[in-house]
Amino acid sequence: MLNVQSLHQYYGGSHILRGLSFESPIGEVTCLLGRNGVGKTTLLKCLMGLIPAKDGQVLWEDQPITALKPHQRVQAGIAYVPQGREIFPRLTVEENLLMGLSRFNAREAREVPAFIYELFPVLQEMKHRRGGDLSGGQQQQLAIGRALASRPRLLILDEPTEGIQPSVIKEIGAVIKKLAARGDMAILLVEQFYDFAAELADQYLVMSRGEIVQRGRGEDMEREGVRGLVAI
């Protein structure tokens, strides 16, 4: 599992992450909720090594990864779908997906795994189209597919529903459910859309001002008033 212990981060004189501690077990969807500006994306960048943690420790499968570079964390089986998707707009869908195979040797990285197209049939239909020609929802599916191509044991998703039409949100939710049901992956989902998170969460965390202020099981979110904590 992912085990975060007393993580701190600062921007200038601002204390952004204030001693965050939580676990994200394999076989579960952990949903991290919170309003804009509470430090959610900063946390994910720390988990991926894009920003060095100032204090605290990150363990993945019982091994400390706090000092590892981003590509080393990918090699360790962690994949990250950032906010804004960050696909390669001039590359084709297929070429974008092949980029997700970069952690494998040349022989293994020649062909997009069939399971990606099974999860996202639209990507197979459009595999020769440029990524920049896809709709926002299709680009989000492409970004998730690219991350899954690395066959991660930990998948980190930063607000995958942002700016996406409801029909594609349902498709992405169904894919996350399928991945969780396999039981071989930890999924950390950062989300502002309460209903989407509540439908998927095995456990939830609520973040405010750089701290986790409430946590519990997904089925208890409504009873425990989580909607009111994250409403804008």
N, C-alpha and C positions, 0 to 999 in steps of 0.2 A: 504494500500500500504506500501511498504518499503520506508522509508524516512531516508536518511543518511545526517547528518548535520556536516560539518566542521571536518571531521575525520582526525586525525593525528596518525602516527605510526613511530617509530624509531627503527633501529637496531644499537646498539652501538652509534656511533656519526653520523650515516647516517639517514637523514630525508626521510623515504620511502614513506609515504602517507602525502600529503601536503594540508590539509584542504579540503578533498573531500566532495562534496555535490551533491546529486542527488536523484531522486525518481524512483521507479519501481512499476507502478500501477497494480492492479489485472486486468486480461483480456488482458495484453499486454506482448510481448516479448521485454525486454530491452537488447540490445547487447552492451557489453563492449569490445572494441577493443584496441589493442596496441601491440607493439613489446615486445620481451622478456625482462624481467628485469625492467619493468616500475612500478611494484607493484600490478599487477592484482590479483595474488594468495594471496598476503598478505592482500589485501582488503577483499577477500572472507573469509579468516581465521578470520579476525576481525569480519565480519558479523556473523560468526558461533560461536564466542567466543573461538576459538582455540588459538587466540592471543588477549590479552586484548588491547583495544584501549587506547592510551595515552591521547587523548583529543578528544572532539566531542561527538556526540550522534547518536545512531541508534534507530529509532522508527519502530515498526511493528504493523500495524493496530491500530495506534494512541497510542500505549503503548511503553514506553522506555524499550529496551531489552539490553542496553549497558552493564549492570552489570550481566546479566544472564549467567549461565554456558551452555556449548554446549547442554547437554541433556534437559535443560529447554527450549532452543530455538527450539529443535525438538518437545517438547511437545506443544509449541506455534504454531506449524504448518509449520516449516521451514525444508526443506530437502536439502542436499548438496551432489552432486556427484563430488568428488575431481579429480584433474588431476592424471592420473595413475590408476583410478578406485577403487583400494583398496578393491577388493572382498576377500572373504575367500576361498583360493584355495583348501583346503582339505574338505570343506563342499560341498554338492550337490547344484545344482542350486536352488532346492526347499528350502533347508535349508538356503541358502543365502537370498532368498526372504522373508522367515519367519523372519529373523533378522530385516527386515524393519518394522515389526509389533510390535516391542518392546514397543512402546509408548501406546499400547492398553492393555486392561485387558486380562487375560488368555483365556477367552471364545472367544474374538474377534481375537486372535492371533493364532488360530489353523490352519487356512487354507489360502493359498495364494489367494488374491482376483482375481476373474475371469477376471477382466478388464486388469490385468497385462499380462496375456497370450493372450488376444485379441490384445493388443498393440504389443506384441513381441511373435508371434507364435513359434519362434525357441526355446524360453525358455521352453515352454510346451513340445516340442519334446525332449528336453535334460534335463528335470527336475531332472532326477536321475543320471546325469553325474556330476562329480566333477567340480567345478568352474575353477580350474586350468587347466582342459583339454579343455576348450573352446578357440576358436580363440580370438584375440584381440577385434574384432568387437562384437563378442558375449558376451565377458566379459563387454564391454561398455554397451550393452543393458541390461545385468544383473545388472550392477551398477545403471542404470537409473530405472529399474524395482524395485529394492530394495528401492530406494528413494521414488518412487511413492507409494509403499505399505503402507507408513505411511500416505497417503492421505494428502499431504501438501497443504497449500495455497500459499506458496512461494517455488519454485524450483530453486536451484542455480546449474548451470552446469559449470564446469571448463574445457574448451577445449575438448568437447566430440568427436571431429573429429580427435584428434591427433593419428597418427599411424594406422588409420583405412582405410580399403579398400572402394573405392567409392560407391559400391552398398550398404554397410551398412550405410555410411554417408547419403545416400538418405533415407533409412528407418528411421534413427534417426530424420532426418529433418521432415519427414512426421508425426512422433509421436509428435514432438514439435508443429507442426501446429495444430494437433488434440487437444492437451492439451490447446493451446491458444484459439482455437475456442470455447471451453467449457465456457470460460469467468469467471471461478471461481478460477483462479490461476494467480499469478504473476510469470513470468519466467525471471530470470537474467542469461544471457548466456555470458560467457567470451569466446572469440574466436579470433584466428589469421587468420583463413581461411575466407577471405573477402567475397567470393561468397556465402558461407554457411550463414554467418551472414546477408548479404544483402537480401537474400531470405526470412529470418525469421523476421527481425527486424521491430517492430512497432516504436521503437525509438532507437537511437544509442548514445553511448558515446565513445569518443576517449581519451585514457589515455596516458600521456607521462611524465616521470620523477615524478611520484607520484601525478600528477594533471590531471584533466579533461580539455583538451585543446579545445575540440569541441564537440558539441551535436546537435541533430536534429531528424527529423523524418526519418524512414527507407526508405521511397520512395525517399528521397532527397539525399541519400548517394553518388550516382555516381555523381550527379550534384555538390555536395558540396566537391568533391575531397577527400573523405575518403579513397579510395583505395591507393592513394599516401601517405597518412599519416601512413598507417600500413604496406606498402610493405617493405619487408626485403631487 
